[in-house]
Amino acid sequence: MYFSIYAKDKADHLSLRMKTRPVHLEYLKEHADKMLSVGPTMTDDGESPIGSLLIMEFDTIEQAKEWAAGDPYAKAGLFETTDVHAWREVKPKEL
């Protein structure tokens, strides 16, 4: 089952994001088999990251929440909020 993980950065924490980014990317690489799509959410001008949006596959929501809590960004205290929800992909041809 797919889950969306949306994490919003705390204000004025870009330096923490950049400092933690290498270990965060390693964490993602270790779990690449679970990813459908991942990436940062950006400011309206597209210049600066302000959060993360990940669509990933897990058996349960508990596993998704555990994975999100283990993200080095989360462990470093980067996120103001993290929301995890079941997610279903809909293809345009299915509409």
PyMOL Python script that loads the backbone (N, CA, C, O; Angstrom):
from pymol import cmd

cmd.read_pdbstr("""\
ATOM      1  N   MET A   1       0.843  -1.162   0.000  1.00  0.00           N
ATOM      2  CA  MET A   1       0.000   0.000   0.000  1.00  0.00           C
ATOM      3  C   MET A   1       0.894   1.233   0.000  1.00  0.00           C
ATOM      4  O   MET A   1       1.950   1.249   0.633  1.00  0.00           O
ATOM      5  N   TYR A   2       0.461   2.257  -0.714  1.00  0.00           N
ATOM      6  CA  TYR A   2       1.231   3.495  -0.750  1.00  0.00           C
ATOM      7  C   TYR A   2       0.786   4.445   0.363  1.00  0.00           C
ATOM      8  O   TYR A   2      -0.368   4.452   0.790  1.00  0.00           O
ATOM      9  N   PHE A   3       1.757   5.246   0.810  1.00  0.00           N
ATOM     10  CA  PHE A   3       1.505   6.259   1.829  1.00  0.00           C
ATOM     11  C   PHE A   3       2.187   7.549   1.410  1.00  0.00           C
ATOM     12  O   PHE A   3       3.300   7.542   0.884  1.00  0.00           O
ATOM     13  N   SER A   4       1.493   8.663   1.655  1.00  0.00           N
ATOM     14  CA  SER A   4       2.123   9.968   1.464  1.00  0.00           C
ATOM     15  C   SER A   4       2.697  10.400   2.804  1.00  0.00           C
ATOM     16  O   SER A   4       2.074  10.244   3.854  1.00  0.00           O
ATOM     17  N   ILE A   5       3.890  10.940   2.736  1.00  0.00           N
ATOM     18  CA  ILE A   5       4.556  11.493   3.912  1.00  0.00           C
ATOM     19  C   ILE A   5       4.862  12.943   3.564  1.00  0.00           C
ATOM     20  O   ILE A   5       5.696  13.218   2.701  1.00  0.00           O
ATOM     21  N   TYR A   6       4.182  13.877   4.241  1.00  0.00           N
ATOM     22  CA  TYR A   6       4.420  15.298   4.006  1.00  0.00           C
ATOM     23  C   TYR A   6       4.981  15.897   5.282  1.00  0.00           C
ATOM     24  O   TYR A   6       4.324  15.890   6.323  1.00  0.00           O
ATOM     25  N   ALA A   7       6.180  16.408   5.200  1.00  0.00           N
ATOM     26  CA  ALA A   7       6.846  17.009   6.346  1.00  0.00           C
ATOM     27  C   ALA A   7       7.158  18.466   6.021  1.00  0.00           C
ATOM     28  O   ALA A   7       7.786  18.767   5.006  1.00  0.00           O
ATOM     29  N   LYS A   8       6.715  19.357   6.888  1.00  0.00           N
ATOM     30  CA  LYS A   8       6.935  20.793   6.712  1.00  0.00           C
ATOM     31  C   LYS A   8       8.109  21.223   7.587  1.00  0.00           C
ATOM     32  O   LYS A   8       8.138  20.950   8.787  1.00  0.00           O
ATOM     33  N   ASP A   9       9.074  21.898   6.970  1.00  0.00           N
ATOM     34  CA  ASP A   9      10.237  22.382   7.715  1.00  0.00           C
ATOM     35  C   ASP A   9       9.845  23.485   8.698  1.00  0.00           C
ATOM     36  O   ASP A   9       8.902  24.241   8.466  1.00  0.00           O
ATOM     37  N   LYS A  10      10.587  23.556   9.789  1.00  0.00           N
ATOM     38  CA  LYS A  10      10.457  24.693  10.690  1.00  0.00           C
ATOM     39  C   LYS A  10      10.991  25.927   9.960  1.00  0.00           C
ATOM     40  O   LYS A  10      11.897  25.823   9.133  1.00  0.00           O
ATOM     41  N   ALA A  11      10.427  27.087  10.269  1.00  0.00           N
ATOM     42  CA  ALA A  11      10.877  28.331   9.654  1.00  0.00           C
ATOM     43  C   ALA A  11      12.353  28.567   9.964  1.00  0.00           C
ATOM     44  O   ALA A  11      12.836  28.247  11.049  1.00  0.00           O
ATOM     45  N   ASP A  12      13.045  29.127   8.999  1.00  0.00           N
ATOM     46  CA  ASP A  12      14.453  29.514   9.165  1.00  0.00           C
ATOM     47  C   ASP A  12      15.360  28.347   9.534  1.00  0.00           C
ATOM     48  O   ASP A  12      16.294  28.516  10.318  1.00  0.00           O
ATOM     49  N   HIS A  13      15.094  27.156   8.976  1.00  0.00           N
ATOM     50  CA  HIS A  13      15.915  25.982   9.252  1.00  0.00           C
ATOM     51  C   HIS A  13      16.604  25.442   7.999  1.00  0.00           C
ATOM     52  O   HIS A  13      16.974  24.269   7.950  1.00  0.00           O
ATOM     53  N   LEU A  14      16.776  26.295   6.988  1.00  0.00           N
ATOM     54  CA  LEU A  14      17.417  25.851   5.753  1.00  0.00           C
ATOM     55  C   LEU A  14      18.836  25.350   6.011  1.00  0.00           C
ATOM     56  O   LEU A  14      19.271  24.379   5.392  1.00  0.00           O
ATOM     57  N   SER A  15      19.553  25.997   6.909  1.00  0.00           N
ATOM     58  CA  SER A  15      20.928  25.561   7.175  1.00  0.00           C
ATOM     59  C   SER A  15      20.958  24.160   7.780  1.00  0.00           C
ATOM     60  O   SER A  15      21.854  23.374   7.473  1.00  0.00           O
ATOM     61  N   LEU A  16      19.989  23.841   8.635  1.00  0.00           N
ATOM     62  CA  LEU A  16      19.909  22.486   9.198  1.00  0.00           C
ATOM     63  C   LEU A  16      19.585  21.478   8.101  1.00  0.00           C
ATOM     64  O   LEU A  16      20.147  20.383   8.081  1.00  0.00           O
ATOM     65  N   ARG A  17      18.689  21.837   7.192  1.00  0.00           N
ATOM     66  CA  ARG A  17      18.358  20.954   6.061  1.00  0.00           C
ATOM     67  C   ARG A  17      19.609  20.660   5.236  1.00  0.00           C
ATOM     68  O   ARG A  17      19.889  19.506   4.911  1.00  0.00           O
ATOM     69  N   MET A  18      20.345  21.691   4.906  1.00  0.00           N
ATOM     70  CA  MET A  18      21.539  21.516   4.070  1.00  0.00           C
ATOM     71  C   MET A  18      22.616  20.710   4.798  1.00  0.00           C
ATOM     72  O   MET A  18      23.293  19.886   4.184  1.00  0.00           O
ATOM     73  N   LYS A  19      22.775  20.940   6.081  1.00  0.00           N
ATOM     74  CA  LYS A  19      23.767  20.211   6.871  1.00  0.00           C
ATOM     75  C   LYS A  19      23.414  18.725   6.961  1.00  0.00           C
ATOM     76  O   LYS A  19      24.305  17.875   6.950  1.00  0.00           O
ATOM     77  N   THR A  20      22.136  18.411   7.050  1.00  0.00           N
ATOM     78  CA  THR A  20      21.656  17.045   7.245  1.00  0.00           C
ATOM     79  C   THR A  20      21.409  16.324   5.917  1.00  0.00           C
ATOM     80  O   THR A  20      21.214  15.108   5.909  1.00  0.00           O
ATOM     81  N   ARG A  21      21.414  17.037   4.817  1.00  0.00           N
ATOM     82  CA  ARG A  21      21.042  16.479   3.515  1.00  0.00           C
ATOM     83  C   ARG A  21      21.835  15.231   3.122  1.00  0.00           C
ATOM     84  O   ARG A  21      21.224  14.262   2.671  1.00  0.00           O
ATOM     85  N   PRO A  22      23.156  15.202   3.270  1.00  0.00           N
ATOM     86  CA  PRO A  22      23.885  13.997   2.833  1.00  0.00           C
ATOM     87  C   PRO A  22      23.420  12.710   3.524  1.00  0.00           C
ATOM     88  O   PRO A  22      23.263  11.684   2.862  1.00  0.00           O
ATOM     89  N   VAL A  23      23.203  12.747   4.820  1.00  0.00           N
ATOM     90  CA  VAL A  23      22.769  11.540   5.528  1.00  0.00           C
ATOM     91  C   VAL A  23      21.298  11.225   5.198  1.00  0.00           C
ATOM     92  O   VAL A  23      20.906  10.058   5.177  1.00  0.00           O
ATOM     93  N   HIS A  24      20.498  12.250   4.946  1.00  0.00           N
ATOM     94  CA  HIS A  24      19.107  12.048   4.504  1.00  0.00           C
ATOM     95  C   HIS A  24      19.093  11.322   3.155  1.00  0.00           C
ATOM     96  O   HIS A  24      18.321  10.384   2.961  1.00  0.00           O
ATOM     97  N   LEU A  25      19.948  11.757   2.225  1.00  0.00           N
ATOM     98  CA  LEU A  25      20.001  11.109   0.910  1.00  0.00           C
ATOM     99  C   LEU A  25      20.451   9.654   1.013  1.00  0.00           C
ATOM    100  O   LEU A  25      19.955   8.800   0.278  1.00  0.00           O
ATOM    101  N   GLU A  26      21.375   9.367   1.907  1.00  0.00           N
ATOM    102  CA  GLU A  26      21.794   7.978   2.132  1.00  0.00           C
ATOM    103  C   GLU A  26      20.625   7.141   2.654  1.00  0.00           C
ATOM    104  O   GLU A  26      20.445   5.995   2.242  1.00  0.00           O
ATOM    105  N   TYR A  27      19.834   7.715   3.558  1.00  0.00           N
ATOM    106  CA  TYR A  27      18.657   7.025   4.098  1.00  0.00           C
ATOM    107  C   TYR A  27      17.678   6.710   2.966  1.00  0.00           C
ATOM    108  O   TYR A  27      17.124   5.612   2.905  1.00  0.00           O
ATOM    109  N   LEU A  28      17.472   7.668   2.078  1.00  0.00           N
ATOM    110  CA  LEU A  28      16.589   7.431   0.936  1.00  0.00           C
ATOM    111  C   LEU A  28      17.134   6.319   0.048  1.00  0.00           C
ATOM    112  O   LEU A  28      16.382   5.443  -0.378  1.00  0.00           O
ATOM    113  N   LYS A  29      18.425   6.347  -0.234  1.00  0.00           N
ATOM    114  CA  LYS A  29      19.032   5.314  -1.088  1.00  0.00           C
ATOM    115  C   LYS A  29      18.859   3.923  -0.493  1.00  0.00           C
ATOM    116  O   LYS A  29      18.636   2.955  -1.221  1.00  0.00           O
ATOM    117  N   GLU A  30      18.960   3.822   0.826  1.00  0.00           N
ATOM    118  CA  GLU A  30      18.795   2.530   1.498  1.00  0.00           C
ATOM    119  C   GLU A  30      17.375   1.981   1.349  1.00  0.00           C
ATOM    120  O   GLU A  30      17.155   0.779   1.496  1.00  0.00           O
ATOM    121  N   HIS A  31      16.414   2.858   1.058  1.00  0.00           N
ATOM    122  CA  HIS A  31      15.011   2.461   0.968  1.00  0.00           C
ATOM    123  C   HIS A  31      14.421   2.758  -0.414  1.00  0.00           C
ATOM    124  O   HIS A  31      13.209   2.918  -0.554  1.00  0.00           O
ATOM    125  N   ALA A  32      15.272   2.829  -1.416  1.00  0.00           N
ATOM    126  CA  ALA A  32      14.839   3.179  -2.770  1.00  0.00           C
ATOM    127  C   ALA A  32      13.771   2.227  -3.309  1.00  0.00           C
ATOM    128  O   ALA A  32      12.929   2.631  -4.111  1.00  0.00           O
ATOM    129  N   ASP A  33      13.800   0.976  -2.877  1.00  0.00           N
ATOM    130  CA  ASP A  33      12.822   0.000  -3.358  1.00  0.00           C
ATOM    131  C   ASP A  33      11.401   0.317  -2.893  1.00  0.00           C
ATOM    132  O   ASP A  33      10.444  -0.230  -3.441  1.00  0.00           O
ATOM    133  N   LYS A  34      11.244   1.179  -1.907  1.00  0.00           N
ATOM    134  CA  LYS A  34       9.924   1.540  -1.384  1.00  0.00           C
ATOM    135  C   LYS A  34       9.363   2.814  -2.014  1.00  0.00           C
ATOM    136  O   LYS A  34       8.200   3.151  -1.790  1.00  0.00           O
ATOM    137  N   MET A  35      10.171   3.522  -2.793  1.00  0.00           N
ATOM    138  CA  MET A  35       9.797   4.841  -3.305  1.00  0.00           C
ATOM    139  C   MET A  35       9.005   4.782  -4.603  1.00  0.00           C
ATOM    140  O   MET A  35       9.347   4.044  -5.528  1.00  0.00           O
ATOM    141  N   LEU A  36       7.947   5.570  -4.650  1.00  0.00           N
ATOM    142  CA  LEU A  36       7.267   5.837  -5.906  1.00  0.00           C
ATOM    143  C   LEU A  36       7.717   7.204  -6.416  1.00  0.00           C
ATOM    144  O   LEU A  36       8.063   7.353  -7.588  1.00  0.00           O
ATOM    145  N   SER A  37       7.711   8.198  -5.530  1.00  0.00           N
ATOM    146  CA  SER A  37       8.168   9.538  -5.875  1.00  0.00           C
ATOM    147  C   SER A  37       8.547  10.264  -4.591  1.00  0.00           C
ATOM    148  O   SER A  37       7.829  10.186  -3.595  1.00  0.00           O
ATOM    149  N   VAL A  38       9.663  10.965  -4.612  1.00  0.00           N
ATOM    150  CA  VAL A  38      10.116  11.712  -3.437  1.00  0.00           C
ATOM    151  C   VAL A  38      10.754  13.017  -3.885  1.00  0.00           C
ATOM    152  O   VAL A  38      11.301  13.107  -4.984  1.00  0.00           O
ATOM    153  N   GLY A  39      10.679  14.030  -3.024  1.00  0.00           N
ATOM    154  CA  GLY A  39      11.351  15.285  -3.325  1.00  0.00           C
ATOM    155  C   GLY A  39      10.927  16.378  -2.366  1.00  0.00           C
ATOM    156  O   GLY A  39       9.981  16.221  -1.594  1.00  0.00           O
ATOM    157  N   PRO A  40      11.646  17.492  -2.431  1.00  0.00           N
ATOM    158  CA  PRO A  40      11.324  18.602  -1.551  1.00  0.00           C
ATOM    159  C   PRO A  40      10.134  19.403  -2.070  1.00  0.00           C
ATOM    160  O   PRO A  40       9.909  19.494  -3.277  1.00  0.00           O
ATOM    161  N   THR A  41       9.382  19.978  -1.148  1.00  0.00           N
ATOM    162  CA  THR A  41       8.426  21.012  -1.523  1.00  0.00           C
ATOM    163  C   THR A  41       9.199  22.326  -1.479  1.00  0.00           C
ATOM    164  O   THR A  41      10.141  22.477  -0.701  1.00  0.00           O
ATOM    165  N   MET A  42       8.793  23.271  -2.319  1.00  0.00           N
ATOM    166  CA  MET A  42       9.594  24.469  -2.523  1.00  0.00           C
ATOM    167  C   MET A  42       8.777  25.742  -2.248  1.00  0.00           C
ATOM    168  O   MET A  42       7.546  25.728  -2.248  1.00  0.00           O
ATOM    169  N   THR A  43       9.509  26.838  -2.014  1.00  0.00           N
ATOM    170  CA  THR A  43       8.866  28.144  -1.922  1.00  0.00           C
ATOM    171  C   THR A  43       8.170  28.433  -3.252  1.00  0.00           C
ATOM    172  O   THR A  43       8.469  27.794  -4.260  1.00  0.00           O
ATOM    173  N   ASP A  44       7.251  29.386  -3.256  1.00  0.00           N
ATOM    174  CA  ASP A  44       6.475  29.688  -4.461  1.00  0.00           C
ATOM    175  C   ASP A  44       7.345  30.061  -5.658  1.00  0.00           C
ATOM    176  O   ASP A  44       6.946  29.840  -6.802  1.00  0.00           O
ATOM    177  N   ASP A  45       8.515  30.617  -5.414  1.00  0.00           N
ATOM    178  CA  ASP A  45       9.398  30.980  -6.522  1.00  0.00           C
ATOM    179  C   ASP A  45      10.279  29.809  -6.968  1.00  0.00           C
ATOM    180  O   ASP A  45      11.059  29.941  -7.912  1.00  0.00           O
ATOM    181  N   GLY A  46      10.152  28.662  -6.287  1.00  0.00           N
ATOM    182  CA  GLY A  46      10.915  27.470  -6.646  1.00  0.00           C
ATOM    183  C   GLY A  46      12.373  27.523  -6.255  1.00  0.00           C
ATOM    184  O   GLY A  46      13.161  26.695  -6.713  1.00  0.00           O
ATOM    185  N   GLU A  47      12.751  28.462  -5.429  1.00  0.00           N
ATOM    186  CA  GLU A  47      14.156  28.667  -5.095  1.00  0.00           C
ATOM    187  C   GLU A  47      14.641  27.909  -3.864  1.00  0.00           C
ATOM    188  O   GLU A  47      15.801  27.500  -3.815  1.00  0.00           O
ATOM    189  N   SER A  48      13.781  27.715  -2.876  1.00  0.00           N
ATOM    190  CA  SER A  48      14.245  27.150  -1.601  1.00  0.00           C
ATOM    191  C   SER A  48      13.335  26.030  -1.124  1.00  0.00           C
ATOM    192  O   SER A  48      12.113  26.143  -1.222  1.00  0.00           O
ATOM    193  N   PRO A  49      13.917  24.942  -0.605  1.00  0.00           N
ATOM    194  CA  PRO A  49      13.099  23.859  -0.052  1.00  0.00           C
ATOM    195  C   PRO A  49      12.476  24.282   1.277  1.00  0.00           C
ATOM    196  O   PRO A  49      13.102  24.957   2.094  1.00  0.00           O
ATOM    197  N   ILE A  50      11.225  23.863   1.465  1.00  0.00           N
ATOM    198  CA  ILE A  50      10.497  24.192   2.698  1.00  0.00           C
ATOM    199  C   ILE A  50       9.843  22.959   3.323  1.00  0.00           C
ATOM    200  O   ILE A  50       9.097  23.074   4.295  1.00  0.00           O
ATOM    201  N   GLY A  51      10.119  21.797   2.771  1.00  0.00           N
ATOM    202  CA  GLY A  51       9.534  20.574   3.293  1.00  0.00           C
ATOM    203  C   GLY A  51       9.866  19.405   2.390  1.00  0.00           C
ATOM    204  O   GLY A  51      10.670  19.518   1.465  1.00  0.00           O
ATOM    205  N   SER A  52       9.237  18.291   2.673  1.00  0.00           N
ATOM    206  CA  SER A  52       9.462  17.071   1.902  1.00  0.00           C
ATOM    207  C   SER A  52       8.125  16.390   1.627  1.00  0.00           C
ATOM    208  O   SER A  52       7.241  16.365   2.484  1.00  0.00           O
ATOM    209  N   LEU A  53       7.989  15.842   0.426  1.00  0.00           N
ATOM    210  CA  LEU A  53       6.823  15.038   0.069  1.00  0.00           C
ATOM    211  C   LEU A  53       7.331  13.736  -0.511  1.00  0.00           C
ATOM    212  O   LEU A  53       8.087  13.723  -1.484  1.00  0.00           O
ATOM    213  N   LEU A  54       6.907  12.639   0.098  1.00  0.00           N
ATOM    214  CA  LEU A  54       7.342  11.322  -0.328  1.00  0.00           C
ATOM    215  C   LEU A  54       6.114  10.442  -0.509  1.00  0.00           C
ATOM    216  O   LEU A  54       5.213  10.449   0.329  1.00  0.00           O
ATOM    217  N   ILE A  55       6.076   9.693  -1.589  1.00  0.00           N
ATOM    218  CA  ILE A  55       5.065   8.661  -1.805  1.00  0.00           C
ATOM    219  C   ILE A  55       5.834   7.344  -1.780  1.00  0.00           C
ATOM    220  O   ILE A  55       6.669   7.076  -2.644  1.00  0.00           O
ATOM    221  N   MET A  56       5.530   6.526  -0.767  1.00  0.00           N
ATOM    222  CA  MET A  56       6.311   5.312  -0.545  1.00  0.00           C
ATOM    223  C   MET A  56       5.395   4.138  -0.224  1.00  0.00           C
ATOM    224  O   MET A  56       4.257   4.314   0.213  1.00  0.00           O
ATOM    225  N   GLU A  57       5.911   2.955  -0.447  1.00  0.00           N
ATOM    226  CA  GLU A  57       5.140   1.738  -0.240  1.00  0.00           C
ATOM    227  C   GLU A  57       5.556   1.037   1.059  1.00  0.00           C
ATOM    228  O   GLU A  57       6.733   0.757   1.287  1.00  0.00           O
ATOM    229  N   PHE A  58       4.566   0.767   1.889  1.00  0.00           N
ATOM    230  CA  PHE A  58       4.747   0.024   3.139  1.00  0.00           C
ATOM    231  C   PHE A  58       3.551  -0.896   3.314  1.00  0.00           C
ATOM    232  O   PHE A  58       2.522  -0.711   2.665  1.00  0.00           O
ATOM    233  N   ASP A  59       3.682  -1.883   4.184  1.00  0.00           N
ATOM    234  CA  ASP A  59       2.564  -2.777   4.463  1.00  0.00           C
ATOM    235  C   ASP A  59       1.504  -2.119   5.347  1.00  0.00           C
ATOM    236  O   ASP A  59       0.313  -2.391   5.203  1.00  0.00           O
ATOM    237  N   THR A  60       1.945  -1.253   6.260  1.00  0.00           N
ATOM    238  CA  THR A  60       1.021  -0.637   7.219  1.00  0.00           C
ATOM    239  C   THR A  60       1.371   0.830   7.430  1.00  0.00           C
ATOM    240  O   THR A  60       2.487   1.260   7.135  1.00  0.00           O
ATOM    241  N   ILE A  61       0.423   1.584   7.935  1.00  0.00           N
ATOM    242  CA  ILE A  61       0.672   2.984   8.259  1.00  0.00           C
ATOM    243  C   ILE A  61       1.685   3.102   9.401  1.00  0.00           C
ATOM    244  O   ILE A  61       2.440   4.072   9.469  1.00  0.00           O
ATOM    245  N   GLU A  62       1.696   2.134  10.276  1.00  0.00           N
ATOM    246  CA  GLU A  62       2.665   2.146  11.372  1.00  0.00           C
ATOM    247  C   GLU A  62       4.095   2.079  10.827  1.00  0.00           C
ATOM    248  O   GLU A  62       4.987   2.768  11.322  1.00  0.00           O
ATOM    249  N   GLN A  63       4.305   1.244   9.805  1.00  0.00           N
ATOM    250  CA  GLN A  63       5.629   1.160   9.178  1.00  0.00           C
ATOM    251  C   GLN A  63       5.996   2.481   8.515  1.00  0.00           C
ATOM    252  O   GLN A  63       7.141   2.924   8.595  1.00  0.00           O
ATOM    253  N   ALA A  64       5.025   3.109   7.862  1.00  0.00           N
ATOM    254  CA  ALA A  64       5.282   4.395   7.208  1.00  0.00           C
ATOM    255  C   ALA A  64       5.653   5.455   8.245  1.00  0.00           C
ATOM    256  O   ALA A  64       6.581   6.235   8.032  1.00  0.00           O
ATOM    257  N   LYS A  65       4.941   5.485   9.349  1.00  0.00           N
ATOM    258  CA  LYS A  65       5.231   6.459  10.406  1.00  0.00           C
ATOM    259  C   LYS A  65       6.591   6.185  11.045  1.00  0.00           C
ATOM    260  O   LYS A  65       7.331   7.115  11.366  1.00  0.00           O
ATOM    261  N   GLU A  66       6.908   4.928  11.224  1.00  0.00           N
ATOM    262  CA  GLU A  66       8.214   4.559  11.785  1.00  0.00           C
ATOM    263  C   GLU A  66       9.335   4.984  10.849  1.00  0.00           C
ATOM    264  O   GLU A  66      10.354   5.515  11.290  1.00  0.00           O
ATOM    265  N   TRP A  67       9.141   4.749   9.547  1.00  0.00           N
ATOM    266  CA  TRP A  67      10.145   5.158   8.572  1.00  0.00           C
ATOM    267  C   TRP A  67      10.323   6.678   8.601  1.00  0.00           C
ATOM    268  O   TRP A  67      11.450   7.173   8.605  1.00  0.00           O
ATOM    269  N   ALA A  68       9.217   7.413   8.619  1.00  0.00           N
ATOM    270  CA  ALA A  68       9.280   8.876   8.645  1.00  0.00           C
ATOM    271  C   ALA A  68      10.015   9.375   9.891  1.00  0.00           C
ATOM    272  O   ALA A  68      10.795  10.324   9.814  1.00  0.00           O
ATOM    273  N   ALA A  69       9.770   8.749  11.020  1.00  0.00           N
ATOM    274  CA  ALA A  69      10.429   9.145  12.266  1.00  0.00           C
ATOM    275  C   ALA A  69      11.925   8.848  12.223  1.00  0.00           C
ATOM    276  O   ALA A  69      12.707   9.511  12.904  1.00  0.00           O
ATOM    277  N   GLY A  70      12.324   7.861  11.433  1.00  0.00           N
ATOM    278  CA  GLY A  70      13.729   7.498  11.314  1.00  0.00           C
ATOM    279  C   GLY A  70      14.509   8.331  10.314  1.00  0.00           C
ATOM    280  O   GLY A  70      15.733   8.226  10.238  1.00  0.00           O
ATOM    281  N   ASP A  71      13.813   9.157   9.545  1.00  0.00           N
ATOM    282  CA  ASP A  71      14.475  10.025   8.574  1.00  0.00           C
ATOM    283  C   ASP A  71      15.443  10.950   9.316  1.00  0.00           C
ATOM    284  O   ASP A  71      15.058  11.571  10.306  1.00  0.00           O
ATOM    285  N   PRO A  72      16.681  11.050   8.859  1.00  0.00           N
ATOM    286  CA  PRO A  72      17.640  11.931   9.525  1.00  0.00           C
ATOM    287  C   PRO A  72      17.163  13.376   9.664  1.00  0.00           C
ATOM    288  O   PRO A  72      17.512  14.052  10.631  1.00  0.00           O
ATOM    289  N   TYR A  73      16.374  13.851   8.709  1.00  0.00           N
ATOM    290  CA  TYR A  73      15.801  15.194   8.858  1.00  0.00           C
ATOM    291  C   TYR A  73      14.920  15.260  10.107  1.00  0.00           C
ATOM    292  O   TYR A  73      15.016  16.205  10.891  1.00  0.00           O
ATOM    293  N   ALA A  74      14.065  14.257  10.288  1.00  0.00           N
ATOM    294  CA  ALA A  74      13.182  14.223  11.460  1.00  0.00           C
ATOM    295  C   ALA A  74      14.001  14.115  12.741  1.00  0.00           C
ATOM    296  O   ALA A  74      13.727  14.813  13.717  1.00  0.00           O
ATOM    297  N   LYS A  75      14.994  13.249  12.739  1.00  0.00           N
ATOM    298  CA  LYS A  75      15.835  13.066  13.922  1.00  0.00           C
ATOM    299  C   LYS A  75      16.601  14.337  14.284  1.00  0.00           C
ATOM    300  O   LYS A  75      16.879  14.583  15.457  1.00  0.00           O
ATOM    301  N   ALA A  76      16.940  15.143  13.280  1.00  0.00           N
ATOM    302  CA  ALA A  76      17.682  16.389  13.517  1.00  0.00           C
ATOM    303  C   ALA A  76      16.772  17.519  14.004  1.00  0.00           C
ATOM    304  O   ALA A  76      17.260  18.574  14.410  1.00  0.00           O
ATOM    305  N   GLY A  77      15.455  17.304  13.966  1.00  0.00           N
ATOM    306  CA  GLY A  77      14.526  18.339  14.415  1.00  0.00           C
ATOM    307  C   GLY A  77      14.172  19.353  13.347  1.00  0.00           C
ATOM    308  O   GLY A  77      13.768  20.471  13.669  1.00  0.00           O
ATOM    309  N   LEU A  78      14.315  18.985  12.072  1.00  0.00           N
ATOM    310  CA  LEU A  78      14.027  19.902  10.978  1.00  0.00           C
ATOM    311  C   LEU A  78      12.535  20.196  10.821  1.00  0.00           C
ATOM    312  O   LEU A  78      12.158  21.317  10.477  1.00  0.00           O
ATOM    313  N   PHE A  79      11.699  19.216  11.066  1.00  0.00           N
ATOM    314  CA  PHE A  79      10.291  19.343  10.707  1.00  0.00           C
ATOM    315  C   PHE A  79       9.427  19.958  11.801  1.00  0.00           C
ATOM    316  O   PHE A  79       9.546  19.635  12.983  1.00  0.00           O
ATOM    317  N   GLU A  80       8.555  20.858  11.358  1.00  0.00           N
ATOM    318  CA  GLU A  80       7.535  21.434  12.234  1.00  0.00           C
ATOM    319  C   GLU A  80       6.385  20.441  12.399  1.00  0.00           C
ATOM    320  O   GLU A  80       5.874  20.240  13.501  1.00  0.00           O
ATOM    321  N   THR A  81       5.991  19.827  11.289  1.00  0.00           N
ATOM    322  CA  THR A  81       4.919  18.823  11.294  1.00  0.00           C
ATOM    323  C   THR A  81       5.258  17.727  10.296  1.00  0.00           C
ATOM    324  O   THR A  81       5.983  17.946   9.326  1.00  0.00           O
ATOM    325  N   THR A  82       4.719  16.551  10.556  1.00  0.00           N
ATOM    326  CA  THR A  82       4.817  15.438   9.615  1.00  0.00           C
ATOM    327  C   THR A  82       3.462  14.742   9.572  1.00  0.00           C
ATOM    328  O   THR A  82       2.945  14.302  10.600  1.00  0.00           O
ATOM    329  N   ASP A  83       2.895  14.648   8.381  1.00  0.00           N
ATOM    330  CA  ASP A  83       1.606  13.984   8.183  1.00  0.00           C
ATOM    331  C   ASP A  83       1.806  12.753   7.322  1.00  0.00           C
ATOM    332  O   ASP A  83       2.454  12.818   6.278  1.00  0.00           O
ATOM    333  N   VAL A  84       1.256  11.637   7.754  1.00  0.00           N
ATOM    334  CA  VAL A  84       1.341  10.372   7.014  1.00  0.00           C
ATOM    335  C   VAL A  84      -0.079   9.884   6.762  1.00  0.00           C
ATOM    336  O   VAL A  84      -0.886   9.775   7.685  1.00  0.00           O
ATOM    337  N   HIS A  85      -0.371   9.591   5.495  1.00  0.00           N
ATOM    338  CA  HIS A  85      -1.719   9.131   5.126  1.00  0.00           C
ATOM    339  C   HIS A  85      -1.620   8.047   4.058  1.00  0.00           C
ATOM    340  O   HIS A  85      -0.697   8.042   3.244  1.00  0.00           O
ATOM    341  N   ALA A  86      -2.572   7.140   4.073  1.00  0.00           N
ATOM    342  CA  ALA A  86      -2.683   6.191   2.968  1.00  0.00           C
ATOM    343  C   ALA A  86      -2.936   6.999   1.695  1.00  0.00           C
ATOM    344  O   ALA A  86      -3.587   8.043   1.726  1.00  0.00           O
ATOM    345  N   TRP A  87      -2.410   6.498   0.576  1.00  0.00           N
ATOM    346  CA  TRP A  87      -2.494   7.227  -0.689  1.00  0.00           C
ATOM    347  C   TRP A  87      -2.794   6.238  -1.806  1.00  0.00           C
ATOM    348  O   TRP A  87      -2.276   5.121  -1.827  1.00  0.00           O
ATOM    349  N   ARG A  88      -3.631   6.667  -2.723  1.00  0.00           N
ATOM    350  CA  ARG A  88      -3.976   5.822  -3.863  1.00  0.00           C
ATOM    351  C   ARG A  88      -3.697   6.577  -5.146  1.00  0.00           C
ATOM    352  O   ARG A  88      -4.155   7.706  -5.322  1.00  0.00           O
ATOM    353  N   GLU A  89      -2.952   5.960  -6.034  1.00  0.00           N
ATOM    354  CA  GLU A  89      -2.632   6.557  -7.321  1.00  0.00           C
ATOM    355  C   GLU A  89      -3.817   6.414  -8.266  1.00  0.00           C
ATOM    356  O   GLU A  89      -4.421   5.346  -8.360  1.00  0.00           O
ATOM    357  N   VAL A  90      -4.142   7.490  -8.959  1.00  0.00           N
ATOM    358  CA  VAL A  90      -5.190   7.477  -9.976  1.00  0.00           C
ATOM    359  C   VAL A  90      -4.556   7.969 -11.275  1.00  0.00           C
ATOM    360  O   VAL A  90      -3.999   9.066 -11.332  1.00  0.00           O
ATOM    361  N   LYS A  91      -4.646   7.165 -12.285  1.00  0.00           N
ATOM    362  CA  LYS A  91      -4.111   7.519 -13.589  1.00  0.00           C
ATOM    363  C   LYS A  91      -5.159   8.324 -14.361  1.00  0.00           C
ATOM    364  O   LYS A  91      -6.355   8.082 -14.200  1.00  0.00           O
ATOM    365  N   PRO A  92      -4.730   9.275 -15.195  1.00  0.00           N
ATOM    366  CA  PRO A  92      -5.699  10.060 -15.951  1.00  0.00           C
ATOM    367  C   PRO A  92      -6.680   9.209 -16.754  1.00  0.00           C
ATOM    368  O   PRO A  92      -7.843   9.583 -16.906  1.00  0.00           O
ATOM    369  N   LYS A  93      -6.221   8.072 -17.267  1.00  0.00           N
ATOM    370  CA  LYS A  93      -7.124   7.224 -18.045  1.00  0.00           C
ATOM    371  C   LYS A  93      -8.208   6.578 -17.187  1.00  0.00           C
ATOM    372  O   LYS A  93      -9.199   6.070 -17.713  1.00  0.00           O
ATOM    373  N   GLU A  94      -8.019   6.597 -15.848  1.00  0.00           N
ATOM    374  CA  GLU A  94      -9.012   6.028 -14.948  1.00  0.00           C
ATOM    375  C   GLU A  94     -10.106   7.013 -14.552  1.00  0.00           C
ATOM    376  O   GLU A  94     -11.086   6.627 -13.915  1.00  0.00           O
ATOM    377  N   LEU A  95      -9.948   8.276 -14.922  1.00  0.00           N
ATOM    378  CA  LEU A  95     -10.925   9.296 -14.537  1.00  0.00           C
ATOM    379  C   LEU A  95     -12.172   9.218 -15.377  1.00  0.00           C
ATOM    380  O   LEU A  95     -13.097  10.007 -15.183  1.00  0.00           O
TER     381      LEU A  95
END
""", "prot")
cmd.dss("prot")
cmd.show_as("cartoon", "prot")
cmd.util.cbc("prot")
cmd.orient("prot")
